[in-house]
Amino acid sequence: MRVGFGYDAHRLKAAGTASSIRLGGVDVPFDRAIEAHSDGDVVLHALCDALLGACALGDIGMHFPDSDPSWRGADSRRLLRACIEKVSATGCWLSNVDITLIAERPRVRAHVDAMREAIAADTGLGVDRVSVKATTTERMGFVGREEGIAAEAVALVEERNAV
């Protein structure tokens, strides 16, 4: 078994014309926008880093650099599916994931089940193997001041031919 940990954070900015942000592969209504090269889905970015880390494959920035214009505005579900393929290519398979979104707002409880379903669909896991939770920082730090949003993820990966 291998364990990978991932973390991602992005700044929040004025929404402009946007009325939602992408979290866990789901559009969540919000009056702010995420400042990012891709869609800024911190939940899926943290999960991608956990997957890559479990197999010692580097990090999301190495595989999908923000210096590459082809990733501009990219759907993070596409990045997640690519990371699953990279994990599979090592002879490993994903067993389960546990993800925590860290934000004062938006409140996401109503969207957690949809996030779990989207992540399950993209990873090939059963929904019962995908945990998504949310917490605040009790108004402390950059998250507490609503300057940004963050997520942490842990992934358990098993080797197919482990001895």
N, C-alpha and C positions, 0 to 999 in steps of 0.2 A: 504494500500500500504506500501511496505517496500523498502528501498533503501540500496544497498550495494556498497561499494567502494573497489577496489582492486589495488594493486601496486606490480610490480615485476621488478627486475633488475638482470642482469647477466653480468659477465665479458666476454670480447671478448679476443680471443687468436689467435695465428697463425693457419691457416686453416689446415695444414697438407695436407691430400688428399681430404678434403671436398671442394666443390665448391659452396655450398649453405647453408643457415640456414633456420630453420623453424620458420615462423612468421604467426600467425593467421591461422595455419593449412596448410600453403602453403610454398613450397620450394622456397626461394628467392635467386637468384644468389648473392654470396658475396665471397670476398677473405679472410674472417676471419671465425672463428668458435665461437660458444657460449660454454662457460665453464659451464656445468650443469650436474646434476645427470640424469635427463630425457633428452628429446630432447631440452630443454632450451627455449621453445616457450614462451617468456615473455608476448606476447599478450594474449594467452590462460591462462597462469598462473594468470595474473591480473584479467581476467574475472572469473576464478574459485574462486578466493578470494572474488570478488564482489558478486558472487552468494551465496557462503557460508556465507558471512557476512550479507547479506540481511535477511537470515533466522537464524542468530545467531548460526551457525553450526561450528564455529571455522575457521581455515584457511587451505590452501592447504597442508602445512607441517604436520598438524595434521592427515589428511586423507591419504596422500601419502608421508610418511617421506623419506628423502634421506638416512636414516639409513637402510631402507629396500631394499635389493638387487633386489627384484622383480620389483621395479620401475626403475631400471637402464636402461637408454635409452628409457623409455616409451614414446609413442606417446601421446602428450598432448591433442589430440582430444579425446582419450580414457578417460583421466582425466576429460575433460569437460563434456562428456556424463555421466560419473559417478556423477558429481556434479549436473547436471540437474536431475538425478534420486533422489538424496538426497533432492533437493528442492521440487520435486514433492511429496516425502514421507512426507513432512511437511504439505501438503495440499495447497501449493502455486504453482503458475505458473509464468513463466517469461513473462514480457510484452515487454521490449526493453532493449538494451544495447548500450552504447556509450564508445568507446575505443580510446585511444590516444597512439600511439607508439612514443617513444622519442629516436631519434638516429640521428647522423650526417650522417651516411651511414649504410646500403644501402638505396638508394632512393627507395621508395616502391609504389609510385603512380600507376605504371603499374600493381601492384599486389593487390591493395585494393579491387577491385570488386571480385576477386577470394577469398580473405580472408572473405569478407562479405558473400559470398555464402557458404563457408565451415562452418563458424560459424552458419549461418542460418540452414544449414542441421543438425548440431550437437545439436542445441538447440530447433529445432522445430519452430523457429520464421520465419516470412517472411523476405526477404532481406531488405524490407523497414523499419524494426525494428532493424536493425543492422547497427550501425555507426562505421566506422574505419577511423581514421585520423592519420596523422603523423606530427611531428614537430621536430625541432632541438633545441639545447640549445645555438645556436649562438657561438659554440666552447667553452662554459664555462663548468667547472666541468668535472666529469669522463666521461659523455656522450660526451661532446665537445672535449675531448682529445682522443676520440674513445677507451677508456679503457673498456667501457661497453655499454649496451643497456637497455632500460627500457620501461615500459608501465603502463598506468593507465586505469582503467575501472570502469564504473558505471553501475549497473544493477537495473532496477525497477522490483520488484516482487509483485504480487498481491495475497492476500489470497482468496481462493475459497469460504469460508463460512464466510467472514467478515461481522460483523453486523454494 
